[in-house]
């Protein structure tokens, strides 16, 4: 079994268009939330606040002739992948490209294209839609487009498991590299779903806060929708060492479970099993962990249930953990959330900094742990967890470790 290390990171987020800007914003506790502008008719939406990627100009990254084939979800995925590959220093010649996996998480695919198509058909009564609508909106488009733009010829596919999509994708890539099934993996998640139709759907669920996402805090009112893409390059330790790569961190464990219960209500047992199995996969004990990047959506039920699951898995050690929800800054990017959070977790391990949970007003009796309120914390982080818990009762957890 190979030891698996991270040698490249890329991100396009509401806090910036590269991983360094993203990490800088997280450490400073910057909010990426703001008024919705991406919807064609924002004035018709009840929900006015989201976490958009601001100022993203696709023409800075793509030839104008390429854009007709690329929904926003694929554009940001490619940009993040290019950054991660560039940082890794890997050159994908033919022999390596056929042994490299491209596994991306996305919950819904090209929603901008879907929304535009439906508007054209149902509102504008047009008889025809754009000829490349299907290739643009298909959920596998981000992985397909990355593979084509970056020359990756090995296994390439998208994992769609709602809010656990990207964590499942990274976990599968980790297992494939660890087992030797592939030589390298480009993996992560992408979501660009801030459209009129999608927002109407989330409004109907009545789980969103009006203005501020404050996970685990007293007075929390719900989640806020975000968008973004984040990508990691994974490779075997020996290969990375042999080529003199800069090793950012090591991935050492992955656990996943299903609640087999309610479609939307979180479950302590399912969450707990995923965390326990991730630690077992890593060969670590709960006492080895210092930091948890929580799923932490800001809804009453999720935050309370995740807190109970952390108590169940970590026992008395739970009170020694630093726990934060970066969703307080970048919103909930749904299928891409786990990738944004794993990149944050890897950088937390690398730099020894736990990012904060911003907008925290004070402890809720049901959420009684240390959520790194409002200000980042410099601390030793040898082992960290990244949690993702999705609608449908699908749970996925990754374990990152400082490389030594």
N, C-alpha and C positions, 0 to 999 in steps of 0.2 A: 504494500500500500504506500502510495506517495504521500509525503507531506505537501500540502497545497498552500501556496502563498499568493498574495495580491501584489502585483507589480505595476498596475495602472488603474487610475480612477478618472472618470469623466462625469460631468453633471451639467444640466441645464435646468435652472430652478427659479422660483420667485425671488431668491436672494442673489442671483447672478448667473451668468452663462458659462461658468466653468467651475471645477471642483474647488479651486482656491477661494473664489469669491463666495461660494456657498458655505464653505467651512468658516471663513472669516465672519460672515453674517450670523451663523449659528453661535459662534463663540461670543459675539457682541450682543446677542439677544435681539437681533433686528427682526421686526415683523415684516413678513412678505404679504400681508393681507391688505386689501384695498378694494375700491369700487370695481364692480364688474364692467369690463369694456368689450370682451370678446363676443358676447351675445349680440346678434343682429338687432334685437329689440330689448335692451336691458330695462327700459322703463316699464315693460310689461311684467317683469319678474318681481316677486315679493322679496326674494333674496338679493341683497344688494352688495354683499361683501364676499370675496373669494380670494384665493392666492394665485394670481396670474403670473406667468413669465413675462416680465415687462420689457418692451423694446426689442423683442426678438425679430430680426430681419433676415428672412431666409435667403435673400439675395447676397448676403455676406458669406454664405456657406455653400450655395448651390448655383449652378448655371441656370439661367432663366428657363432654358429648354428642359431642365430636369423637373421643375416644380409641378407640371401637370400630373406627374405620377406620384407625388408625395403629399399625403395628408400631414397636418401639423404633428401628429403623433409619431410619424416616421422621421420627419425633419429633425426634431429634437433628439430622437434616439440615435440617429446617425452622427449628429454633432457630438453627443456625449461619448459615443463609441470611438470616434476619431480621436478625441482628447485622451481617452483611456489608453488606446493603442499607442499613441505618440508618447505618452509618459512611460509606458512599459518598455519602449525601445525595440519592440519585436518587429521584424520584417517578415511578412507572411509570403515566403516563396512557395512554390507549388507543393513541395513535400510537406511543409508545415501546414499550409492552408487546408489540405485535405484531412488533417488530423486535428483541426480546431473546431470546437463547437461554438455555435452562436445561439444562446438560449435567453430569451427575453420574456419578461412578464408584462402583460397588458390586460386589463379587465374587460375593455370594450372596443378597443381598436379605433378606427378613424371616425370619431363622432362628428367632427367638423364636416367631413364629406357627407355623412349620413344626414345630418341636420340640414345642410344646404340642399341635398337631393329631395328630402321630404318637403322643404319649403317650396322648392320649384314645382313639385308635383301637386301638392295639396293646397298651397296658398295661391301660387301664381298660375295654376292650371296649365302648366307647360306639358306638351306631349312627349318631350324627350328630356333625358338627363345627360350629364356629361359622360362620354363613352368609357372613361377609365374610373367611373365611380366605384365599381366593385373591387378592383385591385387596390384602390386607395383606402377603402374603408375596411377591408378584411382584417380580422384580428391578428393574423400572422404577418401583416405587412411590415411592422418594425423589424422583425428578425430577418425577413426576406431582403428588405432594403439594406440593412447593415451588412448582410452577407455579400450582397452585390457591390456595394460601395467600398467595402473593405477587403474584398477578395477572400472571403472565408468559405471553404468548400466542404467542410465537415458537416456533422449534424446541425441543422438549423430549424428552430421552431419556436413558437410562442406558447407559454403556459398561461392559461386563463382560469384563475381561481379567486376572482373578486379581489379583495384587499390583501390577500396573501400571494397574489400572482408572482410578483418579483422575488419574494423570499423563496417560494417554491422553485423558481427558475434558477436562482443562484445556488440553492441547495442541490438541485439536480446536476448543475454544472460542476459543483464541488465534488460530488460523488463520482462523476465521470472522470475528472482529472485524477482524483485520488486512486481510483481503481485502475487507471491506465487505459481506459476505453478511448480517451482522447489525450492529445499532448498538451492542449491549451484550451482555454474557454474565454469567450467574450460574452459577458452575461450581465443582466440587470433588469431594468424595467422602464416603460414609457407610458404616459397617459396624457391625453389632451382632450378633456371631456367637458370643458366649460363652454357649453353651447345652450341655446334656449331650451331645446327638448330635454337634454340631460338635467338641467337645473330644475325644470318643471317636475321631473321625476323625483329628484331629491327633496324639493319643497313638499311634495305629497307625503313623504315619509315622516316629516315633522321631527327630524333629528338634528336640524341645523341651528346654530346660534345666530342671532341677528347681526352681530358685529365682531365679537371677539371669541377666540377659542382658548379656553383656560383649563386644560386637562388636569384632573385630580384635585382641582381647587374647589373650595367652597364657592357657591354661586355660579358654577359652570352651567352653560345653557345648551351645549351641543357642539357638533363638529362644524368645520367649514371646508368646502371643496377646494382642492388645489390641483395643480398640474405640474409635470416635470418629467425629466428623464435622468437616469443615473446608470452608469456602466462600470463594471470591474473587469480587469484582465486577471485570470487565474492561471497558474502554471505550477508544475512540480518544483519543489524546492531545489532539487539537484540541477534541474535545467536552468533555473534562475541564477543559481550560484555560478554555474559553468560559464554563463555569458556575462557575469558581472552586473546583474540587474540590481536596481535599488528596490529592496524588499520593504513594502509598506507595513504589512501585517500578515498573520497566518490565519487561515480558516481551519478550524479543528473539529467542528461538529455541526450536525443538522438534524432536527427532529420535526416530525409532522404528525398530525392526528386529525380525526374528524369527530365532531360532537355526536353525530347521529341523533340530533335532538331538534331544536327549534331552528327555523330558517334564518331568523334575525337575532334572537336573544343569545348573548354570550354564555359560555358554560365553563365553570371553574375546572371541572375534570378534564375537558378537552384541552384547555390552555395549559393545565399542569402537565399533562402527558407529553405535550410537544416540548415543553421546557425540560422535563426530566429526560426524555429520550435524546434531546440535543446534547445534554451534558453527558449522558451515557455514551453517545456516539463519540464524544470528544475525550472520553476517559477521564473526566473531571468530576469533582464533587461540588455541591452548591457553595461550599466555603471558599472555593477557588475564584469565585466571581466577585468583581468589584463594581461593575457598572451594567445597567440594563437600559437600552433604548427601548422604551415601552411602546406598545401599540397606541395607547393613550389618545383616544379620539376626542375626548372632551364631553362625551355623552355620559349621563348618570350611570347607566347600567354597565357600559364597557369599563369605565375606570374603576368602579367598585369591584367588578368581577375580576379584573386583572390584578388588582391589589390582593384580593383573596387568594388568587392562584399563586402569586409571588410568596405570600405567607405559607401556602401549602408546600411549595417546592423548597423554599429556602429556610423555613423554620425561624429560629431566633436570628439567623444570619440576615434575614430580610431587612432588619432594621439597620444593618451596616451597609446596605447597598445604596449607591447613588443611582437614582432612577430619573429619567427625563423623557419628555415627549417633545420631539422636534416638530410635531404637527402644530404645536402652538405658534410656530414661526412660518411654516410653509404649507399649512393646511393639510388636508387628507388627499393625497394624490392617487387614491384608490389602488389600481393595479400596479402603479409605480412606487407606491409608498414604501414598500419593503426595500427597494433599491436605494431610494434617497436615504432611508434610515440606516441601511448597511454601510453605505459610504460614510455617513456621519459616525457610525460605530467604529469603523476601521480607523478613521482619523482621530477619534477619541483615544483609541488604544495607542496609535502612533505617537500622539503628542501629549498624552496624559492630561486630557482636558475633558470633563463631563459638560456637555452643552446644557443650557438651562431649559426649564419649562417656564416660558414667559407668561405674563398676564395672570400669574398666580396670586390670589388674594389672601389665602390662608388655608389651614387644614380643614378638610371635610372629615367628620368622624368615621366615615366609611373608607376613607383613603388616608391611612395613618402612617405612611412611609416617607422617606426622604426623596422628594421629587426635584431636587436641585432648583429651588425656586428663584426665578428671575435673573440670576447671575451665574455665569459659567464658573466651574470649580476646577482648579488645578489639583490633580491628585494622581497617585500611581494607579494605573489601570493595566493589569496583566491579562485579565480575561473579561470579556464583555458579551452580553447577549443582545440580539436584535429580535424583537417579537412582532409577529403579524398574525392577526386573528380576523377571519373574514366571515361575511354573510355566507350562509350555507353551512356554518359550523366547521370551517376549514382553517386549521392552525398550522403555522410554520415558524420555526425558530432557528436562527443561526448563531454560532459561537465563534467569536474572533479572539485571537490571542496575540500578544506582543511577540514579535519575532526575536528569537535569541538562539 
